[in-house]
Amino acid sequence: MGIGASLFMIALGAILKYALPSSVAGVHLGVIGVILMVVGVLGLVVTVLIWGPRSRREADPESEIIEERRTYGRRPPL
């Protein structure tokens, strides 16, 4: 689950919990809203934990591979 899906689930859960009547035809929307918000928060935390360290990793200049390229005139050497 990505950040966008997590935020969508949190928003949908908040709408179900706070903006709609408490129950519709025997289904308690407040409970479903709380469940969606909890799942959205857990998905957001897991996404940040998995993808966060990859974006903050710095390259070690000593471990980088340096490739030397030679340039020639218009015709490559035989």
N, CA, C and O atoms as CSV, one atom per row, in Angstrom:
chain,resi,resn,atom,element,x,y,z
A,1,MET,N,N,0.846,-1.154,0.000
A,1,MET,CA,C,0.000,0.000,0.000
A,1,MET,C,C,0.899,1.227,0.000
A,1,MET,O,O,1.841,1.303,0.789
A,2,GLY,N,N,0.628,2.161,-0.850
A,2,GLY,CA,C,1.435,3.361,-0.944
A,2,GLY,C,C,0.905,4.481,-0.064
A,2,GLY,O,O,-0.085,4.321,0.649
A,3,ILE,N,N,1.583,5.610,-0.129
A,3,ILE,CA,C,1.188,6.749,0.688
A,3,ILE,C,C,-0.182,7.271,0.259
A,3,ILE,O,O,-1.005,7.639,1.097
A,4,GLY,N,N,-0.417,7.300,-1.045
A,4,GLY,CA,C,-1.704,7.792,-1.537
A,4,GLY,C,C,-2.872,6.926,-1.099
A,4,GLY,O,O,-3.913,7.443,-0.693
A,5,ALA,N,N,-2.707,5.614,-1.179
A,5,ALA,CA,C,-3.769,4.703,-0.758
A,5,ALA,C,C,-4.005,4.806,0.744
A,5,ALA,O,O,-5.148,4.730,1.195
A,6,SER,N,N,-2.947,4.977,1.516
A,6,SER,CA,C,-3.089,5.114,2.966
A,6,SER,C,C,-3.855,6.387,3.317
A,6,SER,O,O,-4.759,6.370,4.153
A,7,LEU,N,N,-3.480,7.498,2.665
A,7,LEU,CA,C,-4.189,8.749,2.930
A,7,LEU,C,C,-5.649,8.677,2.493
A,7,LEU,O,O,-6.523,9.245,3.146
A,8,PHE,N,N,-5.910,7.984,1.397
A,8,PHE,CA,C,-7.293,7.806,0.946
A,8,PHE,C,C,-8.101,7.013,1.962
A,8,PHE,O,O,-9.247,7.359,2.246
A,9,MET,N,N,-7.519,5.955,2.512
A,9,MET,CA,C,-8.233,5.140,3.503
A,9,MET,C,C,-8.484,5.927,4.782
A,9,MET,O,O,-9.544,5.791,5.393
A,10,ILE,N,N,-7.526,6.748,5.193
A,10,ILE,CA,C,-7.722,7.568,6.386
A,10,ILE,C,C,-8.846,8.579,6.155
A,10,ILE,O,O,-9.693,8.779,7.025
A,11,ALA,N,N,-8.851,9.215,4.987
A,11,ALA,CA,C,-9.892,10.200,4.673
A,11,ALA,C,C,-11.260,9.541,4.568
A,11,ALA,O,O,-12.244,10.072,5.083
A,12,LEU,N,N,-11.333,8.396,3.910
A,12,LEU,CA,C,-12.610,7.695,3.784
A,12,LEU,C,C,-13.122,7.245,5.145
A,12,LEU,O,O,-14.317,7.335,5.426
A,13,GLY,N,N,-12.214,6.760,5.988
A,13,GLY,CA,C,-12.615,6.363,7.339
A,13,GLY,C,C,-13.122,7.528,8.154
A,13,GLY,O,O,-14.093,7.392,8.899
A,14,ALA,N,N,-12.472,8.686,8.022
A,14,ALA,CA,C,-12.925,9.874,8.750
A,14,ALA,C,C,-14.295,10.337,8.260
A,14,ALA,O,O,-15.129,10.773,9.053
A,15,ILE,N,N,-14.517,10.240,6.971
A,15,ILE,CA,C,-15.832,10.607,6.427
A,15,ILE,C,C,-16.895,9.665,6.966
A,15,ILE,O,O,-17.964,10.108,7.385
A,16,LEU,N,N,-16.610,8.374,6.959
A,16,LEU,CA,C,-17.593,7.412,7.473
A,16,LEU,C,C,-17.833,7.597,8.968
A,16,LEU,O,O,-18.959,7.425,9.436
A,17,LYS,N,N,-16.813,7.937,9.708
A,17,LYS,CA,C,-16.934,8.080,11.164
A,17,LYS,C,C,-17.649,9.366,11.556
A,17,LYS,O,O,-18.536,9.344,12.409
A,18,TYR,N,N,-17.272,10.491,10.941
A,18,TYR,CA,C,-17.734,11.781,11.440
A,18,TYR,C,C,-18.782,12.477,10.570
A,18,TYR,O,O,-19.530,13.308,11.085
A,19,ALA,N,N,-18.864,12.178,9.297
A,19,ALA,CA,C,-19.745,12.963,8.424
A,19,ALA,C,C,-21.066,12.276,8.095
A,19,ALA,O,O,-22.013,12.949,7.686
A,20,LEU,N,N,-21.157,10.980,8.258
A,20,LEU,CA,C,-22.379,10.264,7.908
A,20,LEU,C,C,-23.126,9.827,9.166
A,20,LEU,O,O,-22.547,9.773,10.251
A,21,PRO,N,N,-24.408,9.517,9.018
A,21,PRO,CA,C,-25.153,9.008,10.177
A,21,PRO,C,C,-24.482,7.758,10.754
A,21,PRO,O,O,-23.756,7.059,10.048
A,22,SER,N,N,-24.724,7.485,12.017
A,22,SER,CA,C,-23.988,6.424,12.702
A,22,SER,C,C,-24.274,5.024,12.169
A,22,SER,O,O,-23.399,4.160,12.232
A,23,SER,N,N,-25.477,4.777,11.645
A,23,SER,CA,C,-25.748,3.439,11.109
A,23,SER,C,C,-26.706,3.538,9.935
A,23,SER,O,O,-27.587,4.396,9.892
A,24,VAL,N,N,-26.511,2.645,8.997
A,24,VAL,CA,C,-27.372,2.572,7.827
A,24,VAL,C,C,-27.760,1.112,7.648
A,24,VAL,O,O,-26.898,0.268,7.400
A,25,ALA,N,N,-29.028,0.810,7.770
A,25,ALA,CA,C,-29.568,-0.541,7.566
A,25,ALA,C,C,-28.797,-1.595,8.355
A,25,ALA,O,O,-28.442,-2.641,7.810
A,26,GLY,N,N,-28.537,-1.329,9.624
A,26,GLY,CA,C,-27.890,-2.316,10.477
A,26,GLY,C,C,-26.376,-2.336,10.421
A,26,GLY,O,O,-25.749,-3.120,11.134
A,27,VAL,N,N,-25.777,-1.506,9.604
A,27,VAL,CA,C,-24.314,-1.449,9.504
A,27,VAL,C,C,-23.849,-0.195,10.237
A,27,VAL,O,O,-24.261,0.913,9.896
A,28,HIS,N,N,-23.003,-0.364,11.227
A,28,HIS,CA,C,-22.516,0.774,12.002
A,28,HIS,C,C,-21.315,1.385,11.280
A,28,HIS,O,O,-20.214,0.835,11.310
A,29,LEU,N,N,-21.539,2.516,10.640
A,29,LEU,CA,C,-20.513,3.145,9.813
A,29,LEU,C,C,-19.355,3.715,10.627
A,29,LEU,O,O,-18.243,3.833,10.114
A,30,GLY,N,N,-19.598,4.067,11.877
A,30,GLY,CA,C,-18.531,4.581,12.722
A,30,GLY,C,C,-17.450,3.547,12.969
A,30,GLY,O,O,-16.262,3.870,12.969
A,31,VAL,N,N,-17.864,2.292,13.181
A,31,VAL,CA,C,-16.887,1.220,13.400
A,31,VAL,C,C,-16.088,0.955,12.129
A,31,VAL,O,O,-14.872,0.769,12.182
A,32,ILE,N,N,-16.760,0.938,11.008
A,32,ILE,CA,C,-16.069,0.735,9.731
A,32,ILE,C,C,-15.103,1.891,9.465
A,32,ILE,O,O,-14.003,1.683,8.953
A,33,GLY,N,N,-15.518,3.102,9.814
A,33,GLY,CA,C,-14.641,4.263,9.641
A,33,GLY,C,C,-13.397,4.172,10.499
A,33,GLY,O,O,-12.300,4.481,10.033
A,34,VAL,N,N,-13.549,3.749,11.756
A,34,VAL,CA,C,-12.390,3.603,12.638
A,34,VAL,C,C,-11.452,2.523,12.116
A,34,VAL,O,O,-10.233,2.690,12.153
A,35,ILE,N,N,-12.009,1.416,11.630
A,35,ILE,CA,C,-11.187,0.333,11.077
A,35,ILE,C,C,-10.400,0.837,9.873
A,35,ILE,O,O,-9.208,0.557,9.753
A,36,LEU,N,N,-11.051,1.574,8.986
A,36,LEU,CA,C,-10.351,2.112,7.816
A,36,LEU,C,C,-9.257,3.098,8.211
A,36,LEU,O,O,-8.187,3.102,7.602
A,37,MET,N,N,-9.503,3.929,9.214
A,37,MET,CA,C,-8.476,4.875,9.650
A,37,MET,C,C,-7.281,4.156,10.262
A,37,MET,O,O,-6.138,4.544,10.023
A,38,VAL,N,N,-7.532,3.118,11.045
A,38,VAL,CA,C,-6.429,2.359,11.657
A,38,VAL,C,C,-5.611,1.650,10.585
A,38,VAL,O,O,-4.381,1.671,10.629
A,39,VAL,N,N,-6.282,1.026,9.626
A,39,VAL,CA,C,-5.570,0.348,8.544
A,39,VAL,C,C,-4.784,1.358,7.710
A,39,VAL,O,O,-3.663,1.065,7.296
A,40,GLY,N,N,-5.343,2.533,7.457
A,40,GLY,CA,C,-4.634,3.565,6.712
A,40,GLY,C,C,-3.397,4.058,7.432
A,40,GLY,O,O,-2.358,4.267,6.807
A,41,VAL,N,N,-3.495,4.247,8.744
A,41,VAL,CA,C,-2.331,4.691,9.519
A,41,VAL,C,C,-1.258,3.609,9.534
A,41,VAL,O,O,-0.075,3.906,9.369
A,42,LEU,N,N,-1.665,2.352,9.732
A,42,LEU,CA,C,-0.688,1.254,9.710
A,42,LEU,C,C,-0.018,1.144,8.341
A,42,LEU,O,O,1.191,0.930,8.260
A,43,GLY,N,N,-0.792,1.287,7.267
A,43,GLY,CA,C,-0.213,1.254,5.927
A,43,GLY,C,C,0.749,2.398,5.697
A,43,GLY,O,O,1.782,2.217,5.052
A,44,LEU,N,N,0.427,3.576,6.215
A,44,LEU,CA,C,1.316,4.728,6.074
A,44,LEU,C,C,2.624,4.513,6.833
A,44,LEU,O,O,3.699,4.842,6.331
A,45,VAL,N,N,2.528,3.958,8.044
A,45,VAL,CA,C,3.736,3.697,8.833
A,45,VAL,C,C,4.614,2.657,8.156
A,45,VAL,O,O,5.831,2.825,8.078
A,46,VAL,N,N,4.008,1.589,7.669
A,46,VAL,CA,C,4.779,0.536,6.997
A,46,VAL,C,C,5.425,1.074,5.722
A,46,VAL,O,O,6.578,0.758,5.432
A,47,THR,N,N,4.700,1.873,4.971
A,47,THR,CA,C,5.255,2.451,3.740
A,47,THR,C,C,6.448,3.348,4.044
A,47,THR,O,O,7.461,3.288,3.347
A,48,VAL,N,N,6.339,4.170,5.068
A,48,VAL,CA,C,7.446,5.065,5.418
A,48,VAL,C,C,8.640,4.260,5.921
A,48,VAL,O,O,9.783,4.595,5.609
A,49,LEU,N,N,8.394,3.211,6.689
A,49,LEU,CA,C,9.499,2.394,7.191
A,49,LEU,C,C,10.210,1.640,6.072
A,49,LEU,O,O,11.429,1.475,6.114
A,50,ILE,N,N,9.465,1.188,5.084
A,50,ILE,CA,C,10.077,0.415,4.002
A,50,ILE,C,C,10.769,1.327,2.998
A,50,ILE,O,O,11.912,1.070,2.620
A,51,TRP,N,N,10.094,2.391,2.557
A,51,TRP,CA,C,10.631,3.233,1.495
A,51,TRP,C,C,11.450,4.402,2.004
A,51,TRP,O,O,12.223,4.973,1.234
A,52,GLY,N,N,11.317,4.783,3.263
A,52,GLY,CA,C,12.031,5.926,3.800
A,52,GLY,C,C,13.539,5.786,3.779
A,52,GLY,O,O,14.213,6.693,3.292
A,53,PRO,N,N,14.105,4.700,4.279
A,53,PRO,CA,C,15.568,4.605,4.308
A,53,PRO,C,C,16.212,4.611,2.930
A,53,PRO,O,O,17.362,5.033,2.804
A,54,ARG,N,N,15.533,4.171,1.919
A,54,ARG,CA,C,16.117,4.140,0.582
A,54,ARG,C,C,16.349,5.537,0.039
A,54,ARG,O,O,17.317,5.763,-0.687
A,55,SER,N,N,15.486,6.470,0.373
A,55,SER,CA,C,15.648,7.811,-0.173
A,55,SER,C,C,16.679,8.631,0.598
A,55,SER,O,O,17.146,9.647,0.083
A,56,ARG,N,N,17.055,8.224,1.822
A,56,ARG,CA,C,17.999,8.977,2.623
A,56,ARG,C,C,19.408,8.411,2.568
A,56,ARG,O,O,20.317,8.980,3.174
A,57,ARG,N,N,19.611,7.337,1.877
A,57,ARG,CA,C,20.926,6.712,1.827
A,57,ARG,C,C,21.872,7.559,0.990
A,57,ARG,O,O,21.545,7.950,-0.131
A,58,GLU,N,N,23.054,7.842,1.546
A,58,GLU,CA,C,24.043,8.625,0.824
A,58,GLU,C,C,25.073,7.698,0.199
A,58,GLU,O,O,25.400,6.648,0.752
A,59,ALA,N,N,25.572,8.093,-0.942
A,59,ALA,CA,C,26.572,7.284,-1.637
A,59,ALA,C,C,27.934,7.507,-1.001
A,59,ALA,O,O,28.281,8.629,-0.632
A,60,ASP,N,N,28.696,6.441,-0.876
A,60,ASP,CA,C,30.053,6.513,-0.363
A,60,ASP,C,C,30.976,6.792,-1.535
A,60,ASP,O,O,31.055,5.970,-2.448
A,61,PRO,N,N,31.678,7.921,-1.547
A,61,PRO,CA,C,32.491,8.256,-2.726
A,61,PRO,C,C,33.620,7.265,-2.978
A,61,PRO,O,O,34.057,7.118,-4.120
A,62,GLU,N,N,34.100,6.589,-1.954
A,62,GLU,CA,C,35.188,5.637,-2.151
A,62,GLU,C,C,34.710,4.332,-2.781
A,62,GLU,O,O,35.501,3.615,-3.395
A,63,SER,N,N,33.430,4.019,-2.634
A,63,SER,CA,C,32.939,2.753,-3.167
A,63,SER,C,C,32.349,2.882,-4.565
A,63,SER,O,O,31.951,1.879,-5.157
A,64,GLU,N,N,32.285,4.087,-5.101
A,64,GLU,CA,C,31.708,4.263,-6.428
A,64,GLU,C,C,32.672,3.735,-7.501
A,64,GLU,O,O,33.891,3.863,-7.390
A,65,ILE,N,N,32.097,3.157,-8.509
A,65,ILE,CA,C,32.883,2.654,-9.624
A,65,ILE,C,C,33.069,3.797,-10.619
A,65,ILE,O,O,32.102,4.417,-11.061
A,66,ILE,N,N,34.295,4.058,-10.954
A,66,ILE,CA,C,34.599,5.120,-11.911
A,66,ILE,C,C,35.012,4.467,-13.217
A,66,ILE,O,O,35.909,3.624,-13.249
A,67,GLU,N,N,34.357,4.862,-14.279
A,67,GLU,CA,C,34.629,4.280,-15.583
A,67,GLU,C,C,35.348,5.319,-16.439
A,67,GLU,O,O,34.912,6.464,-16.556
A,68,GLU,N,N,36.431,4.902,-17.016
A,68,GLU,CA,C,37.186,5.806,-17.878
A,68,GLU,C,C,36.773,5.546,-19.315
A,68,GLU,O,O,36.775,4.405,-19.776
A,69,ARG,N,N,36.424,6.594,-20.009
A,69,ARG,CA,C,36.044,6.457,-21.413
A,69,ARG,C,C,36.996,7.279,-22.247
A,69,ARG,O,O,37.337,8.413,-21.911
A,70,ARG,N,N,37.412,6.687,-23.329
A,70,ARG,CA,C,38.294,7.393,-24.252
A,70,ARG,C,C,37.479,7.867,-25.435
A,70,ARG,O,O,36.630,7.140,-25.952
A,71,THR,N,N,37.736,9.055,-25.846
A,71,THR,CA,C,37.054,9.573,-27.022
A,71,THR,C,C,38.026,9.656,-28.167
A,71,THR,O,O,39.193,9.995,-27.971
A,72,TYR,N,N,37.564,9.352,-29.357
A,72,TYR,CA,C,38.381,9.352,-30.554
A,72,TYR,C,C,37.784,10.327,-31.542
A,72,TYR,O,O,36.762,10.961,-31.278
A,73,GLY,N,N,38.431,10.435,-32.671
A,73,GLY,CA,C,37.904,11.292,-33.737
A,73,GLY,C,C,36.618,10.734,-34.296
A,73,GLY,O,O,35.879,10.045,-33.594
A,74,ARG,N,N,36.351,11.016,-35.517
A,74,ARG,CA,C,35.107,10.546,-36.128
A,74,ARG,C,C,35.108,9.043,-36.357
A,74,ARG,O,O,34.053,8.410,-36.302
A,75,ARG,N,N,36.276,8.463,-36.611
A,75,ARG,CA,C,36.330,7.034,-36.885
A,75,ARG,C,C,36.890,6.310,-35.663
A,75,ARG,O,O,37.898,6.733,-35.097
A,76,PRO,N,N,36.251,5.241,-35.264
A,76,PRO,CA,C,36.781,4.476,-34.139
A,76,PRO,C,C,38.072,3.771,-34.552
A,76,PRO,O,O,38.267,3.497,-35.736
A,77,PRO,N,N,38.947,3.476,-33.606
A,77,PRO,CA,C,40.203,2.806,-33.955
A,77,PRO,C,C,39.958,1.387,-34.437
A,77,PRO,O,O,38.967,0.758,-34.065
A,78,LEU,N,N,40.868,0.886,-35.269
A,78,LEU,CA,C,40.720,-0.471,-35.776
A,78,LEU,C,C,41.247,-1.496,-34.819
A,78,LEU,O,O,41.194,-2.693,-35.105
